[in-house]
Amino acid sequence: MSVMRKLSTTSVPMLLASAPATVLLAVQDQAEANALRELLEEQGYGVLAVHTTGQALAVLAEHPPHLLVADAALARANEYDLCRAVKIDNQLGFMPLIVMLDDAEEWWPGDPDYDADALIRRPADGDELSGWLYSLLRVKRQTDRLLEENRRLVETARSVEVLKADIINNVRHELSTPLLQLKSSVSLLLEDLAESSGRDRDRLAEMAEASLARMESAVESVKQLVQSHNIRLDMVIVADAIDSGMRYLERAKTTRDVLDRVELRIDPDLPPVLADKLALGRLLQVLIENALKFSPPESPVYVLARYDGHDEVWMGVQDFGIGIAEEEHEHIFDAFYQVERSSTRRYSGLGTGLALALLLARGMQTTIGLDSVVNEGSTFYFRLPVVRPGDDS
């Protein structure tokens, strides 16, 4: 049986000299390998020839070609190890694979993820093989360009994220210093006003305190935004994260005097979760602040945490306040969105709290759910996966 039916080259387009391609031949029969090499070299291809699966795997690892032509026997050896190496290894990108079969031989690798891109029957037809090479290499060049563009876009996105984080950190730093100066100035102003009397004094004192509280709220929002850009997942003790969130609230002027309303309802012996301790503390801080703001002064706010008995810890913050209408649920996490939008709003704030909370949750690979009834209250909740000591995370 002849090893090739044709060695014709007249009908096959030549590769550009500026873009030579290397073909790896993994063929057992020496005579067939020599005939294929002769054909491909006439077409301008570089050729590497091996005769065992092990040799082919070594070449793929050390000197990756542009395309692989292989015996079915070599490609199928050791449960299709050669096919798997070509199709699963991301470092190789798209590696076209042509498999040569005997006339009555069957081919089925079992997994379409590492199937051949073309099948050729022996004796090989030179024009058919060269046509497949040309077509598959065109696809490879196009795919490689797309992969390179994707890598470039990913790197650009990473650079933008780093830039955003730097800008946010700088803004936080620049706001913190004048905030301290403003607090000192307001304290001196209030001392002076204490020596005067009348309605004007009270009005100025209220304006000064309101302005200071708003400035503090803005700086706190920037701090939370910084935290959402610096999330590192690790094993976290839930009680420690809750303590962290409560400490944030104790330092905040708007919440330190009402924390006696917050009641912890935490299941004992909760397993550790996969999260970021500081981000989880910030997330709870935002949800508790929201609950305190939108519920009556005398009503409690519950911080809830329970183990589902399998692989998650459910956490939530429940209040008994004004609630949120169902049509508002899809907008409540939008930045700067206000449920109460009239010019005489009862509730102050920038409208960024829940948007930041959602960023923190997504950074920990979860999201926030909402159960709410108008005039009865709301529960914001999320779930975190359990992680055991020794687990890979």
C-alpha contacts under 8 A as a table, 3 or more apart, distances in Angstrom:
res1	aa1	res2	aa2	distance
1	M	123	P	7.54
2	S	5	R	6.88
2	S	123	P	6.38
3	V	31	A	7.42
3	V	32	E	5.35
3	V	35	A	7.44
3	V	122	R	7.25
3	V	123	P	5.19
3	V	124	A	6.65
4	M	7	L	7.21
4	M	32	E	7.59
4	M	35	A	7.39
4	M	122	R	7.39
4	M	123	P	4.88
4	M	124	A	4.73
4	M	125	D	5.87
4	M	126	G	6.81
5	R	123	P	5.95
5	R	124	A	6.05
5	R	125	D	5.14
5	R	126	G	6.89
6	K	124	A	7.71
6	K	125	D	5.42
6	K	126	G	4.95
6	K	127	D	7.00
7	L	39	L	6.19
7	L	125	D	7.64
7	L	126	G	5.10
7	L	127	D	7.30
8	S	11	S	7.48
8	S	126	G	6.32
8	S	127	D	6.33
9	T	12	V	5.66
9	T	39	L	7.75
9	T	42	E	7.78
9	T	43	Q	7.13
9	T	126	G	7.68
9	T	127	D	6.78
11	S	127	D	7.10
12	V	127	D	6.66
12	V	130	S	6.37
12	V	131	G	6.21
12	V	134	Y	7.98
13	P	134	Y	7.44
14	M	43	Q	6.10
14	M	44	G	7.09
15	L	19	A	6.99
15	L	20	P	6.73
15	L	43	Q	7.46
15	L	44	G	6.72
15	L	45	Y	7.87
15	L	134	Y	7.65
16	L	19	A	5.36
16	L	20	P	6.73
17	A	20	P	5.82
17	A	44	G	7.72
20	P	44	G	7.08
20	P	45	Y	6.22
20	P	46	G	7.14
21	A	45	Y	5.46
21	A	46	G	6.06
21	A	65	P	7.59
21	A	66	H	5.89
21	A	67	L	7.97
22	T	45	Y	5.73
22	T	46	G	4.37
22	T	47	V	5.58
22	T	48	L	7.28
22	T	65	P	5.12
22	T	66	H	5.30
22	T	67	L	6.76
23	V	45	Y	6.79
23	V	46	G	6.13
23	V	47	V	4.97
23	V	48	L	6.24
23	V	65	P	5.76
23	V	66	H	5.98
23	V	67	L	4.99
23	V	68	L	5.75
23	V	69	V	7.17
24	L	47	V	5.95
24	L	48	L	4.75
24	L	49	A	5.88
24	L	50	V	7.63
24	L	56	A	7.80
24	L	65	P	6.04
24	L	66	H	7.83
24	L	67	L	6.29
24	L	68	L	4.80
24	L	69	V	6.15
25	L	33	A	7.11
25	L	37	R	7.99
25	L	47	V	7.11
25	L	48	L	6.02
25	L	49	A	4.63
25	L	50	V	6.15
25	L	68	L	6.19
25	L	69	V	4.99
25	L	70	A	5.93
26	A	49	A	6.09
26	A	50	V	4.99
26	A	51	H	5.51
26	A	52	T	6.74
26	A	53	T	7.29
26	A	56	A	6.24
26	A	68	L	7.47
26	A	69	V	6.16
26	A	70	A	4.50
26	A	71	D	6.25
26	A	74	L	7.05
27	V	30	Q	7.40
27	V	32	E	7.40
27	V	33	A	5.83
27	V	49	A	7.40
27	V	50	V	6.49
27	V	51	H	5.19
27	V	52	T	7.48
27	V	69	V	7.86
27	V	70	A	5.75
27	V	71	D	5.25
27	V	74	L	7.44
28	Q	33	A	7.52
28	Q	50	V	7.73
28	Q	51	H	4.59
28	Q	52	T	6.67
28	Q	71	D	7.04
28	Q	74	L	7.70
29	D	32	E	5.41
29	D	33	A	6.17
29	D	51	H	7.48
30	Q	33	A	5.05
30	Q	34	N	6.18
30	Q	51	H	7.87
31	A	34	N	5.15
31	A	35	A	6.31
32	E	35	A	5.17
32	E	36	L	6.21
33	A	36	L	5.18
33	A	37	R	6.05
33	A	49	A	7.09
34	N	37	R	5.05
34	N	38	E	6.18
35	A	38	E	5.19
35	A	39	L	6.38
36	L	39	L	5.16
36	L	40	L	6.17
37	R	40	L	5.22
37	R	41	E	5.97
37	R	47	V	6.37
37	R	49	A	7.80
38	E	41	E	5.35
38	E	42	E	6.23
39	L	42	E	5.30
39	L	43	Q	6.57
39	L	126	G	7.20
40	L	43	Q	5.02
40	L	44	G	6.57
40	L	45	Y	5.48
40	L	46	G	7.54
40	L	47	V	7.18
40	L	130	S	7.61
41	E	44	G	5.05
41	E	45	Y	5.08
41	E	46	G	6.29
41	E	47	V	6.89
42	E	45	Y	7.44
50	V	55	Q	5.97
50	V	56	A	6.12
51	H	55	Q	6.95
51	H	56	A	7.69
52	T	55	Q	5.30
52	T	56	A	6.40
52	T	74	L	6.53
53	T	56	A	5.08
53	T	57	L	6.24
53	T	74	L	5.35
53	T	75	A	7.13
53	T	77	A	7.05
53	T	82	L	6.66
54	G	57	L	5.17
54	G	58	A	6.26
55	Q	58	A	5.11
55	Q	59	V	6.33
56	A	59	V	5.22
56	A	60	L	6.22
56	A	82	L	7.61
57	L	60	L	5.08
57	L	61	A	6.26
57	L	82	L	6.66
57	L	85	A	7.41
58	A	61	A	5.19
58	A	62	E	6.18
59	V	62	E	5.17
59	V	63	H	5.20
59	V	64	P	6.29
60	L	63	H	5.69
60	L	64	P	4.46
60	L	65	P	6.88
60	L	86	V	7.89
61	A	64	P	6.25
64	P	92	L	7.13
65	P	68	L	7.16
66	H	95	M	6.42
66	H	96	P	7.47
66	H	137	L	7.47
67	L	95	M	5.71
67	L	96	P	5.06
67	L	97	L	6.25
67	L	133	L	7.86
67	L	137	L	7.33
68	L	95	M	7.28
68	L	96	P	6.30
68	L	97	L	4.97
68	L	98	I	6.28
69	V	97	L	6.00
69	V	98	I	4.74
69	V	99	V	5.92
69	V	100	M	7.44
70	A	74	L	6.56
70	A	75	A	6.08
70	A	97	L	7.57
70	A	98	I	6.36
70	A	99	V	5.05
70	A	100	M	6.22
71	D	74	L	5.22
71	D	75	A	6.07
71	D	99	V	5.83
71	D	100	M	5.14
71	D	101	L	6.81
72	A	75	A	5.03
72	A	76	R	5.79
72	A	99	V	5.66
72	A	100	M	5.70
72	A	101	L	5.65
72	A	107	W	7.63
73	A	76	R	5.21
73	A	77	A	6.06
74	L	77	A	5.19
74	L	82	L	7.36
75	A	80	Y	5.62
75	A	81	D	7.07
75	A	82	L	5.12
75	A	83	C	5.81
75	A	99	V	7.43
76	R	79	E	5.79
76	R	80	Y	4.13
76	R	81	D	7.02
76	R	82	L	7.12
76	R	83	C	7.43
76	R	109	P	7.43
77	A	80	Y	5.43
77	A	81	D	6.53
77	A	82	L	7.40
78	N	81	D	5.60
80	Y	83	C	5.28
80	Y	84	R	6.21
80	Y	109	P	6.64
81	D	84	R	5.07
81	D	85	A	6.06
82	L	85	A	5.13
82	L	86	V	6.34
83	C	86	V	5.23
83	C	87	K	6.12
83	C	97	L	7.85
83	C	114	Y	5.59
83	C	115	D	6.92
83	C	116	A	7.41
84	R	87	K	5.23
84	R	88	I	5.49
84	R	89	D	7.68
84	R	114	Y	5.41
85	A	88	I	5.73
85	A	89	D	5.74
86	V	89	D	6.15
86	V	92	L	7.14
86	V	95	M	6.06
86	V	97	L	7.65
86	V	114	Y	7.52
87	K	90	N	7.92
87	K	94	F	7.26
87	K	95	M	6.73
87	K	113	D	6.88
87	K	114	Y	5.00
87	K	115	D	7.83
88	I	113	D	7.55
88	I	114	Y	6.91
89	D	92	L	5.75
89	D	93	G	7.25
90	N	93	G	5.26
92	L	95	M	6.35
93	G	144	D	7.06
93	G	147	L	7.83
94	F	140	K	6.13
94	F	143	T	6.88
94	F	144	D	7.14
95	M	140	K	7.16
96	P	116	A	7.74
96	P	117	D	6.17
96	P	136	L	6.24
96	P	137	L	7.38
96	P	140	K	7.13
97	L	116	A	5.25
97	L	117	D	5.34
97	L	118	A	6.75
98	I	116	A	5.96
98	I	117	D	5.91
98	I	118	A	4.81
98	I	119	L	5.85
98	I	120	I	7.30
99	V	116	A	6.36
99	V	118	A	6.40
99	V	119	L	5.03
99	V	120	I	6.30
100	M	119	L	5.89
100	M	120	I	4.81
100	M	121	R	5.75
100	M	122	R	6.65
100	M	124	A	7.72
101	L	104	A	7.85
101	L	105	E	5.83
101	L	106	E	7.63
101	L	107	W	7.82
101	L	119	L	7.05
101	L	120	I	6.14
101	L	121	R	4.92
101	L	122	R	6.00
102	D	105	E	5.09
102	D	121	R	5.72
102	D	122	R	5.16
102	D	123	P	7.68
103	D	121	R	5.54
103	D	122	R	5.88
103	D	123	P	7.96
108	W	115	D	7.77
109	P	112	P	7.20
109	P	114	Y	7.25
109	P	115	D	6.03
111	D	114	Y	6.06
111	D	115	D	6.72
112	P	115	D	4.98
116	A	119	L	6.94
118	A	132	W	7.40
120	I	124	A	6.67
120	I	129	L	7.37
121	R	124	A	5.98
122	R	125	D	7.66
124	A	128	E	7.85
124	A	129	L	7.19
125	D	128	E	5.28
125	D	129	L	6.15
126	G	129	L	5.21
126	G	130	S	6.09
127	D	130	S	5.13
127	D	131	G	5.93
128	E	131	G	5.11
128	E	132	W	6.25
129	L	132	W	5.21
129	L	133	L	6.22
130	S	133	L	4.97
130	S	134	Y	6.18
131	G	134	Y	5.24
131	G	135	S	6.24
132	W	135	S	5.18
132	W	136	L	5.95
133	L	136	L	5.36
133	L	137	L	5.96
134	Y	137	L	5.32
134	Y	138	R	6.29
135	S	138	R	5.22
135	S	139	V	6.47
136	L	139	V	5.02
136	L	140	K	6.12
137	L	140	K	4.79
137	L	141	R	6.12
138	R	141	R	5.20
138	R	142	Q	6.32
139	V	142	Q	5.16
139	V	143	T	6.00
140	K	143	T	4.97
140	K	144	D	5.89
141	R	144	D	5.11
141	R	145	R	6.20
142	Q	145	R	5.18
142	Q	146	L	6.37
143	T	146	L	5.07
143	T	147	L	6.12
144	D	147	L	4.98
144	D	148	E	6.03
145	R	148	E	5.11
145	R	149	E	6.11
146	L	149	E	5.01
146	L	150	N	6.05
147	L	150	N	4.97
147	L	151	R	6.14
148	E	151	R	5.02
148	E	152	R	6.14
149	E	152	R	4.98
149	E	153	L	6.15
150	N	153	L	5.06
150	N	154	V	6.14
151	R	154	V	5.07
151	R	155	E	6.21
152	R	155	E	5.14
152	R	156	T	6.11
153	L	156	T	4.94
153	L	157	A	6.03
154	V	157	A	5.04
154	V	158	R	6.19
155	E	158	R	5.04
155	E	159	S	6.18
156	T	159	S	5.02
156	T	160	V	6.17
157	A	160	V	5.02
157	A	161	E	6.20
158	R	161	E	5.06
158	R	162	V	6.23
159	S	162	V	5.08
159	S	163	L	6.14
160	V	163	L	4.95
160	V	164	K	6.03
161	E	164	K	5.00
161	E	165	A	6.12
162	V	165	A	5.10
162	V	166	D	6.17
163	L	166	D	5.03
163	L	167	I	6.12
164	K	167	I	5.10
164	K	168	I	6.10
165	A	168	I	5.12
165	A	169	N	6.08
165	A	226	V	6.71
165	A	229	H	6.33
166	D	169	N	5.11
166	D	170	N	6.10
167	I	170	N	5.10
167	I	171	V	6.10
168	I	171	V	5.10
168	I	172	R	6.12
168	I	222	V	6.92
168	I	225	L	7.49
168	I	226	V	6.26
169	N	172	R	5.10
169	N	173	H	6.21
169	N	226	V	6.41
170	N	173	H	5.05
170	N	174	E	6.05
171	V	174	E	5.04
171	V	175	L	6.02
171	V	222	V	7.75
172	R	175	L	5.23
172	R	176	S	6.10
172	R	219	V	6.47
172	R	222	V	5.93
172	R	223	K	6.53
173	H	176	S	5.26
173	H	177	T	6.87
174	E	177	T	6.03
174	E	178	P	7.25
175	L	178	P	5.75
175	L	179	L	6.10
175	L	219	V	6.53
176	S	179	L	5.08
176	S	180	L	6.44
176	S	219	V	6.92
177	T	180	L	5.34
177	T	181	Q	6.56
178	P	181	Q	4.88
178	P	182	L	5.92
179	L	182	L	4.93
179	L	183	K	6.11
179	L	215	M	7.15
179	L	216	E	7.30
180	L	183	K	5.14
180	L	184	S	6.33
181	Q	184	S	5.16
181	Q	185	S	6.21
182	L	185	S	5.02
182	L	186	V	6.04
182	L	212	L	7.40
183	K	186	V	5.13
183	K	187	S	6.13
183	K	212	L	6.87
184	S	187	S	5.12
184	S	188	L	6.37
185	S	188	L	5.19
185	S	189	L	6.13
186	V	189	L	4.89
186	V	190	L	6.04
186	V	208	A	6.40
186	V	209	E	7.59
186	V	212	L	7.77
187	S	190	L	5.14
187	S	191	E	6.26
188	L	191	E	5.07
188	L	192	D	6.36
189	L	192	D	5.14
189	L	193	L	6.17
190	L	193	L	4.93
190	L	194	A	6.08
190	L	205	A	6.28
191	E	194	A	5.16
191	E	195	E	7.04
192	D	195	E	5.59
192	D	196	S	7.21
193	L	196	S	5.24
193	L	197	S	7.50
193	L	201	R	5.78
193	L	205	A	7.30
194	A	197	S	7.22
194	A	201	R	7.67
196	S	201	R	6.63
197	S	200	D	7.63
197	S	201	R	5.86
197	S	202	D	7.93
198	G	201	R	5.63
198	G	202	D	6.86
199	R	202	D	5.23
199	R	203	R	6.14
200	D	203	R	5.02
200	D	204	L	6.09
201	R	204	L	5.28
201	R	205	A	6.13
202	D	205	A	5.09
202	D	206	E	6.16
203	R	206	E	5.18
203	R	207	M	6.24
204	L	207	M	5.06
204	L	208	A	6.09
205	A	208	A	5.17
205	A	209	E	6.16
206	E	209	E	5.23
206	E	210	A	5.98
207	M	210	A	5.11
207	M	211	S	6.06
208	A	211	S	5.23
208	A	212	L	6.18
209	E	212	L	5.09
209	E	213	A	6.09
210	A	213	A	5.09
210	A	214	R	6.18
211	S	214	R	5.15
211	S	215	M	6.23
212	L	215	M	5.10
212	L	216	E	6.16
213	A	216	E	5.06
213	A	217	S	6.12
213	A	253	K	7.49
213	A	254	T	7.47
214	R	217	S	4.99
214	R	218	A	6.28
214	R	349	G	7.25
215	M	218	A	5.12
215	M	219	V	6.34
216	E	219	V	5.18
216	E	220	E	6.06
217	S	220	E	5.03
217	S	221	S	6.15
217	S	349	G	7.43
217	S	350	L	7.87
218	A	221	S	5.10
218	A	222	V	6.43
218	A	350	L	7.49
219	V	222	V	5.12
219	V	223	K	6.31
220	E	223	K	4.99
220	E	224	Q	6.29
221	S	224	Q	5.11
221	S	225	L	6.22
221	S	352	T	7.16
221	S	353	G	7.11
221	S	356	L	7.68
222	V	225	L	4.93
222	V	226	V	6.21
223	K	226	V	5.06
223	K	227	Q	6.36
224	Q	227	Q	4.99
224	Q	228	S	6.35
224	Q	282	R	6.65
224	Q	356	L	6.78
225	L	228	S	5.07
225	L	229	H	6.69
225	L	356	L	6.39
226	V	229	H	5.35
226	V	230	N	6.62
227	Q	230	N	5.20
227	Q	231	I	6.64
227	Q	278	L	7.47
227	Q	279	A	6.04
227	Q	282	R	7.85
227	Q	360	L	7.53
228	S	231	I	6.08
228	S	279	A	6.73
228	S	356	L	7.52
228	S	359	L	6.04
228	S	360	L	4.93
228	S	363	G	6.47
229	H	363	G	7.82
231	I	276	D	5.99
231	I	279	A	6.64
231	I	363	G	6.26
231	I	364	M	7.15
232	R	275	A	7.50
232	R	276	D	5.62
233	L	274	L	6.06
233	L	275	A	4.77
233	L	276	D	5.00
233	L	364	M	6.74
233	L	393	S	7.91
234	D	273	V	7.97
234	D	274	L	5.37
234	D	275	A	5.53
234	D	276	D	6.09
234	D	393	S	7.10
235	M	272	P	6.04
235	M	273	V	5.63
235	M	274	L	4.95
235	M	275	A	6.40
235	M	276	D	7.84
235	M	387	V	6.38
235	M	388	R	7.88
235	M	389	P	7.94
236	V	240	D	7.60
236	V	241	A	7.33
236	V	272	P	5.34
236	V	273	V	5.30
236	V	274	L	6.15
236	V	275	A	5.99
236	V	276	D	6.80
236	V	277	K	5.89
237	I	240	D	5.42
237	I	241	A	6.63
237	I	271	P	7.34
237	I	272	P	4.80
237	I	273	V	6.63
237	I	277	K	7.92
238	V	241	A	5.23
238	V	242	I	6.29
238	V	270	L	7.16
238	V	271	P	7.87
238	V	272	P	6.38
238	V	273	V	6.97
239	A	242	I	5.08
239	A	243	D	6.17
240	D	243	D	5.07
240	D	244	S	6.24
240	D	277	K	7.54
241	A	244	S	4.95
241	A	245	G	6.33
241	A	277	K	5.21
241	A	278	L	6.81
241	A	280	L	5.98
241	A	281	G	4.88
242	I	245	G	5.08
242	I	246	M	6.24
242	I	280	L	7.75
242	I	281	G	5.76
242	I	284	L	7.05
243	D	246	M	5.09
243	D	247	R	6.22
243	D	281	G	7.48
244	S	247	R	5.19
244	S	248	Y	6.50
244	S	277	K	7.89
244	S	278	L	7.03
244	S	281	G	5.14
244	S	282	R	7.85
245	G	248	Y	5.19
245	G	249	L	6.51
245	G	280	L	7.63
245	G	281	G	3.97
245	G	282	R	5.69
245	G	283	L	7.65
245	G	284	L	5.76
245	G	285	Q	4.90
246	M	249	L	5.03
246	M	250	E	6.19
246	M	281	G	7.71
246	M	285	Q	6.78
247	R	250	E	4.97
247	R	251	R	6.44
248	Y	251	R	5.39
248	Y	252	A	6.55
248	Y	282	R	7.62
248	Y	285	Q	6.72
249	L	252	A	5.15
249	L	255	T	5.77
249	L	256	R	5.96
249	L	259	L	7.71
249	L	285	Q	6.37
249	L	289	E	7.74
250	E	253	K	7.80
250	E	255	T	6.69
250	E	256	R	4.45
250	E	259	L	7.49
251	R	256	R	6.33
252	A	255	T	5.62
252	A	256	R	5.76
253	K	256	R	5.67
253	K	257	D	7.64
254	T	257	D	7.38
255	T	258	V	5.43
255	T	259	L	6.31
255	T	289	E	7.03
255	T	292	L	7.85
256	R	259	L	5.83
257	D	260	D	7.60
258	V	261	R	5.91
258	V	262	V	7.87
258	V	292	L	7.88
259	L	262	V	5.31
260	D	263	E	7.59
261	R	298	E	7.45
261	R	299	S	6.86
261	R	300	P	4.80
261	R	301	V	5.93
262	V	288	I	7.98
262	V	300	P	6.00
262	V	301	V	4.78
262	V	302	Y	5.89
262	V	303	V	7.17
263	E	300	P	6.91
263	E	301	V	6.07
263	E	302	Y	4.91
263	E	303	V	6.20
264	L	302	Y	5.88
264	L	303	V	4.87
264	L	304	L	6.41
265	R	302	Y	6.58
265	R	303	V	5.84
265	R	304	L	4.94
265	R	305	A	6.67
266	I	303	V	7.37
266	I	304	L	5.53
266	I	305	A	4.78
266	I	306	R	6.40
267	D	270	L	6.22
267	D	305	A	6.11
267	D	306	R	5.23
267	D	307	Y	7.26
270	L	306	R	7.11
270	L	307	Y	6.25
270	L	313	V	7.74
271	P	307	Y	7.54
271	P	313	V	7.88
271	P	386	V	6.39
271	P	387	V	7.40
271	P	388	R	7.56
272	P	386	V	5.87
272	P	387	V	5.73
272	P	388	R	6.75
273	V	312	E	7.74
273	V	313	V	7.20
273	V	384	L	6.07
273	V	385	P	5.51
273	V	386	V	4.33
273	V	387	V	5.11
274	L	364	M	7.96
274	L	384	L	6.49
274	L	385	P	5.68
274	L	386	V	6.16
274	L	387	V	5.68
274	L	393	S	7.54
275	A	279	A	7.87
275	A	280	L	6.91
275	A	364	M	5.66
275	A	384	L	7.16
276	D	279	A	5.26
276	D	280	L	5.88
276	D	364	M	6.86
277	K	280	L	5.19
277	K	281	G	6.15
278	L	281	G	5.03
278	L	282	R	6.15
279	A	282	R	5.00
279	A	283	L	6.05
279	A	360	L	6.09
280	L	283	L	4.99
280	L	284	L	6.25
280	L	360	L	7.46
280	L	361	A	7.84
281	G	284	L	5.25
281	G	285	Q	6.12
282	R	285	Q	4.89
282	R	286	V	6.27
282	R	357	A	7.83
282	R	360	L	7.85
283	L	286	V	5.30
283	L	287	L	6.39
283	L	357	A	5.22
283	L	360	L	6.22
283	L	361	A	7.14
284	L	287	L	5.12
284	L	288	I	5.98
284	L	317	V	7.71
285	Q	288	I	5.24
285	Q	289	E	6.03
286	V	289	E	5.14
286	V	290	N	6.13
286	V	353	G	5.99
286	V	354	L	7.02
286	V	357	A	6.33
287	L	290	N	5.08
287	L	291	A	6.20
287	L	317	V	6.37
287	L	354	L	7.38
287	L	357	A	7.34
287	L	380	F	7.16
288	I	291	A	4.99
288	I	292	L	6.11
288	I	301	V	7.41
288	I	303	V	7.74
288	I	317	V	6.43
289	E	292	L	5.19
289	E	293	K	6.11
290	N	293	K	5.20
290	N	294	F	6.28
290	N	353	G	7.56
290	N	354	L	8.00
291	A	294	F	5.46
291	A	295	S	6.16
291	A	301	V	6.56
291	A	317	V	7.38
291	A	318	Q	7.03
291	A	319	D	5.43
291	A	321	G	7.50
291	A	378	S	7.92
292	L	295	S	5.63
292	L	296	P	7.84
292	L	297	P	7.78
292	L	301	V	6.82
292	L	319	D	7.53
293	K	347	Y	7.21
294	F	321	G	5.48
294	F	322	I	6.09
294	F	323	G	7.90
294	F	347	Y	7.56
295	S	299	S	6.63
295	S	319	D	6.44
295	S	320	F	5.85
295	S	321	G	3.56
295	S	322	I	6.17
295	S	377	G	7.60
296	P	299	S	5.44
296	P	320	F	7.70
296	P	321	G	6.07
299	S	319	D	7.73
299	S	320	F	6.59
299	S	321	G	7.84
300	P	319	D	6.68
300	P	320	F	7.27
301	V	317	V	7.08
301	V	318	Q	5.74
301	V	319	D	4.83
301	V	320	F	7.37
302	Y	317	V	5.64
302	Y	318	Q	5.06
302	Y	319	D	6.59
303	V	315	M	7.64
303	V	316	G	6.01
303	V	317	V	4.67
303	V	318	Q	6.60
304	L	314	W	7.96
304	L	315	M	5.45
304	L	316	G	5.00
304	L	317	V	6.03
304	L	318	Q	7.63
305	A	313	V	6.82
305	A	314	W	5.60
305	A	315	M	4.31
305	A	316	G	6.48
306	R	313	V	5.68
306	R	314	W	5.37
306	R	315	M	6.60
307	Y	310	H	7.63
307	Y	312	E	6.30
307	Y	313	V	4.49
307	Y	314	W	6.26
308	D	311	D	6.98
308	D	312	E	5.86
308	D	313	V	6.00
308	D	314	W	6.95
309	G	312	E	7.54
311	D	385	P	5.78
311	D	386	V	5.12
312	E	383	R	6.28
312	E	384	L	5.48
312	E	385	P	4.38
312	E	386	V	5.08
313	V	383	R	5.67
313	V	384	L	5.40
313	V	385	P	6.37
313	V	386	V	6.52
314	W	381	Y	7.22
314	W	382	F	6.06
314	W	383	R	4.59
314	W	384	L	6.70
315	M	381	Y	5.51
315	M	382	F	5.54
315	M	383	R	6.11
315	M	384	L	7.99
316	G	379	T	6.41
316	G	380	F	5.43
316	G	381	Y	3.90
316	G	382	F	6.37
317	V	379	T	5.49
317	V	380	F	5.43
317	V	381	Y	6.43
318	Q	377	G	7.40
318	Q	378	S	5.76
318	Q	379	T	4.23
318	Q	380	F	6.63
319	D	377	G	5.28
319	D	378	S	5.48
319	D	379	T	6.46
320	F	323	G	7.48
320	F	375	N	7.70
320	F	376	E	5.44
320	F	377	G	3.85
320	F	378	S	6.56
321	G	375	N	6.14
321	G	376	E	5.97
321	G	377	G	4.42
321	G	378	S	7.11
322	I	374	V	5.82
322	I	375	N	4.38
322	I	376	E	6.33
322	I	377	G	5.69
323	G	372	S	5.54
323	G	373	V	5.20
323	G	374	V	4.13
323	G	375	N	5.22
323	G	376	E	5.82
323	G	377	G	4.28
323	G	378	S	5.31
324	I	328	E	6.47
324	I	329	H	6.96
324	I	339	V	7.75
324	I	372	S	5.75
324	I	373	V	6.17
324	I	374	V	5.31
324	I	377	G	7.66
324	I	378	S	7.09
325	A	328	E	5.41
325	A	329	H	6.89
325	A	372	S	7.42
325	A	373	V	6.71
325	A	374	V	5.66
326	E	329	H	5.37
326	E	372	S	7.69
326	E	373	V	7.85
327	E	330	E	6.96
328	E	331	H	5.46
328	E	332	I	6.03
328	E	339	V	7.21
329	H	332	I	5.38
329	H	370	L	7.57
330	E	333	F	7.30
331	H	334	D	5.37
331	H	337	Y	7.07
332	I	337	Y	6.48
332	I	338	Q	7.60
332	I	339	V	7.29
332	I	354	L	7.13
332	I	355	A	7.96
333	F	337	Y	7.40
333	F	354	L	5.12
333	F	355	A	4.62
333	F	358	L	6.87
334	D	337	Y	5.50
334	D	352	T	7.73
334	D	354	L	7.58
334	D	355	A	5.57
335	A	351	G	6.19
335	A	352	T	5.01
335	A	353	G	7.97
335	A	354	L	7.66
335	A	355	A	5.18
335	A	356	L	7.95
336	F	350	L	6.01
336	F	351	G	4.00
336	F	352	T	5.19
337	Y	351	G	5.27
337	Y	352	T	7.44
338	Q	341	R	5.63
338	Q	351	G	5.71
340	E	345	R	6.15
340	E	346	R	7.95
340	E	347	Y	7.74
341	R	345	R	6.55
342	S	345	R	5.52
345	R	348	S	7.05
349	G	352	T	7.92
350	L	353	G	7.62
351	G	354	L	7.45
351	G	355	A	7.93
352	T	355	A	5.28
352	T	356	L	6.12
353	G	356	L	5.27
353	G	357	A	6.19
354	L	357	A	4.74
354	L	358	L	6.15
355	A	358	L	5.20
355	A	359	L	6.41
356	L	359	L	4.98
356	L	360	L	6.24
357	A	360	L	5.12
357	A	361	A	6.19
358	L	361	A	4.99
358	L	362	R	6.07
358	L	367	T	6.48
358	L	368	I	6.40
359	L	362	R	5.20
359	L	363	G	6.07
360	L	363	G	5.08
360	L	364	M	6.55
361	A	364	M	5.20
361	A	365	Q	6.47
361	A	366	T	5.28
361	A	367	T	5.24
361	A	368	I	6.78
361	A	382	F	7.84
362	R	365	Q	4.74
362	R	366	T	5.07
362	R	367	T	5.56
363	G	366	T	7.43
366	T	382	F	6.83
366	T	383	R	6.55
366	T	384	L	6.77
367	T	382	F	5.98
367	T	383	R	7.63
368	I	380	F	6.55
368	I	381	Y	5.54
368	I	382	F	4.89
369	G	380	F	5.73
369	G	381	Y	5.19
369	G	382	F	6.10
370	L	378	S	7.08
370	L	379	T	5.77
370	L	380	F	4.72
370	L	381	Y	6.41
371	D	378	S	5.72
371	D	379	T	5.21
371	D	380	F	6.66
372	S	376	E	7.51
372	S	377	G	5.80
372	S	378	S	4.15
372	S	379	T	6.26
373	V	376	E	5.35
373	V	377	G	5.78
373	V	378	S	6.56
374	V	377	G	6.53
387	V	391	D	6.44
387	V	393	S	7.63
388	R	391	D	5.43
